[in-house]
Amino acid sequence: MKKRILIVDDEEKIVSTICDTLAQEDFEPLPELNGENAIHRLKSGEKIHLVLLDWMMPGISGLEVCKQIRSFSDVPIIFLTAKSDEYDKLLGLELGADDYITKPFSMRELVTRIRVVLRRFPVSSVNGAADEERIVYKDLIVDPAQYKVWLQGNEVVCTHTEFKILSTLAAHPGRVYSRSQLLEIALGEEYIGYERSIDTHIHNLRKKMKAACPLFAGIRTVFGVGYTLGDAS
């Protein structure tokens, strides 16, 4: 099955160029010129493997589109933007984006980033991921094969980055991971230097877990070091 890539950008020339390139690379490009249509397509249940999302668009901005998508979907998102400030990059990652590429960029770089993100976040229903063993810690179940999490029987919908962090912590309860370690596991070594973005992902995870089970003893902060699930050994 060809990977279906939703391209959301108000600049028709850029969209056309990306579509031509992705088609040549054996992807199926799906162009959209505004965020509203992109959100509608995703909400309709249409199979989409990855979203390329422009940061600055008229009407609803890329940031708002990302925020809305993350309220109902964990589809991988790569921001396309002329912004290169560190704060902006962190903001995009904290809202749930999985990668960030600064304009102008080469088509070769874009295709490479897409392939890397798709490899980083395999989903069984899409890619036929191998049957991996579930991770169980008390009332928490993490299923790597399905990329799903349950807490006390309630499903906890996580972004890909949140899932990577939680599955790492759940696989080794009591072990303390530094922010740098979690960042590299979740996003890759190219994001070293943005360790504080992990705090936002942890904060979002705690909120979701508390909503699923208010009494669950979840992710604990080890001050000056990092995070652990359960009691530190």
C-alpha positions in Angstrom: 0.0 0.0 0.0 1.3 3.4 -0.9 1.7 5.8 2.1 -0.9 8.6 1.8 0.6 12.0 2.6 -1.8 14.9 3.3 -0.1 18.2 2.2 -1.6 21.3 3.8 -0.3 24.6 2.5 -1.9 27.7 1.0 0.9 28.2 -1.6 -0.3 26.2 -4.7 3.2 26.2 -6.3 4.8 24.5 -3.3 1.9 22.0 -3.0 2.2 21.1 -6.7 6.0 20.6 -6.4 5.7 18.5 -3.3 2.9 16.4 -4.9 5.0 15.7 -8.0 8.0 14.7 -5.9 6.1 12.4 -3.6 4.3 10.7 -6.5 7.7 10.0 -8.0 8.8 8.5 -4.7 5.9 6.1 -4.7 3.8 8.0 -2.1 0.2 9.1 -2.7 0.0 12.9 -2.2 -3.2 14.4 -1.1 -3.2 18.2 -1.5 -5.2 20.7 0.6 -4.9 24.5 0.5 -6.5 25.2 3.9 -6.6 23.8 7.4 -10.3 23.4 7.6 -10.5 21.0 4.8 -7.5 19.0 6.2 -9.2 18.7 9.6 -12.5 17.5 7.9 -10.6 14.8 5.9 -9.0 13.5 9.0 -12.2 13.5 11.0 -14.0 11.7 8.2 -11.8 8.6 8.9 -10.0 8.8 5.6 -6.8 6.7 5.8 -3.8 9.2 6.0 -0.4 8.1 7.0 1.3 11.5 7.6 0.5 15.2 7.4 2.8 17.9 6.0 1.5 21.1 7.6 2.4 24.7 6.8 2.8 26.8 9.9 1.5 30.2 8.5 -1.7 30.1 6.6 -4.6 32.5 6.2 -7.6 31.8 8.3 -6.8 28.9 10.7 -3.1 28.7 11.3 -1.0 25.6 11.1 -0.6 25.7 14.9 -4.3 25.6 15.4 -4.7 22.9 12.9 -2.1 20.8 14.7 -3.8 21.4 18.0 -7.2 20.3 16.6 -5.8 17.2 14.9 -4.2 16.2 18.2 -7.5 16.3 19.9 -8.7 13.3 18.0 -5.8 11.8 16.0 -2.2 10.7 16.5 -1.3 10.8 12.8 2.3 11.9 12.4 2.7 15.6 11.6 5.7 17.4 10.0 5.6 21.2 10.1 6.7 23.1 7.0 7.7 26.7 8.0 9.8 29.7 7.3 10.2 30.2 11.1 13.5 29.0 12.4 13.5 30.4 16.0 14.1 27.8 18.7 10.9 29.0 20.6 8.8 28.3 17.5 10.3 24.9 17.0 9.6 24.0 20.6 6.1 25.3 20.4 5.4 23.0 17.4 6.8 20.0 19.1 4.9 20.7 22.3 1.6 20.9 20.4 2.2 17.4 19.1 4.2 17.8 15.9 6.6 14.9 15.2 9.2 16.9 13.1 9.9 20.3 11.7 11.5 21.4 8.5 12.4 25.0 7.7 11.7 26.6 4.4 13.4 26.7 1.9 14.2 23.0 1.9 15.2 20.5 -0.7 12.8 17.9 -1.9 15.4 15.2 -1.1 15.5 16.4 2.5 11.7 16.4 2.7 11.4 12.9 1.4 14.1 11.7 3.9 12.3 13.4 6.8 9.0 11.7 5.8 10.6 8.3 5.6 12.3 8.7 8.9 9.1 9.8 10.7 7.2 6.9 9.1 9.9 4.4 10.3 9.9 6.0 13.8 6.1 5.6 14.2 4.9 2.3 12.7 1.3 1.6 13.3 0.0 -2.0 13.0 -3.2 -1.1 11.3 -1.3 0.7 8.6 2.2 -0.9 8.4 1.6 -4.4 9.7 3.8 -4.0 12.7 5.2 -7.1 14.3 3.3 -8.5 17.2 5.2 -7.2 20.2 4.4 -8.2 23.8 2.2 -5.9 25.8 3.8 -4.0 28.7 1.9 -4.3 31.9 2.5 -2.2 35.0 -0.2 -2.5 37.7 -3.4 -1.2 36.0 -1.5 0.2 33.0 -1.3 -1.7 29.7 0.8 -0.5 26.8 0.4 -2.3 23.5 3.3 -1.6 21.1 1.8 -3.6 18.3 -1.4 -1.5 18.3 0.2 1.7 19.6 -2.6 1.8 22.3 -2.6 2.4 26.0 -5.2 1.4 28.6 -5.4 2.5 32.2 -7.8 0.6 34.5 -9.6 -0.5 31.4 -10.0 3.0 30.0 -8.1 3.8 26.8 -5.6 6.7 27.0 -5.2 8.3 23.6 -1.5 9.3 23.2 0.4 11.1 20.6 3.3 9.1 19.1 5.8 11.0 21.2 3.8 10.5 24.4 3.5 6.8 23.5 7.3 6.4 23.1 7.9 8.1 26.4 5.3 6.1 28.3 6.2 2.7 26.8 9.9 3.4 27.7 9.0 4.2 31.3 6.5 1.4 31.7 9.0 -1.2 30.4 11.4 -0.4 33.2 9.3 0.8 36.2 11.5 2.4 38.9 14.3 3.2 36.5 15.0 7.0 36.2 15.4 8.4 32.7 16.9 11.8 32.1 15.2 14.3 29.8 18.0 13.8 27.2 17.4 10.0 27.2 13.7 10.4 26.8 14.1 13.0 24.1 16.4 10.8 22.0 14.1 7.8 22.4 11.0 9.7 21.5 12.2 12.2 18.8 15.8 11.2 17.9 19.2 12.6 18.5 18.6 15.6 16.1 16.5 17.2 18.8 19.1 17.1 21.5 19.1 20.6 23.0 15.3 20.7 23.3 15.1 18.6 26.5 12.6 20.9 28.1 10.0 19.9 25.5 9.9 16.6 27.4 8.3 18.4 30.4 5.3 19.4 28.3 4.8 15.8 27.0 5.0 14.5 30.5 2.5 17.1 31.7 0.1 16.1 28.9 0.6 12.4 29.8 -0.2 13.0 33.5 -3.4 14.8 32.6 -4.6 12.0 30.4 -3.7 9.3 32.9 -5.4 11.2 35.7 -8.5 11.6 33.6 -8.5 7.8 33.0 -7.7 6.9 36.7 -7.5 9.7 39.3 -5.8 7.5 41.9 -3.1 6.0 39.6 0.4 6.5 40.9 1.9 7.6 37.6 5.0 9.4 36.3 7.2 10.7 39.1 9.7 13.6 38.8 13.2 12.9 40.1 14.4 16.5 40.6 17.7 17.3 38.9 17.6 14.0 37.0 14.5 13.2 35.1 11.4 11.0 35.3 10.4 7.5 36.4 7.2 5.4 36.5 6.5 4.2 40.0 9.0 4.1 42.9 12.6 4.7 42.0 14.9 1.8 42.8 
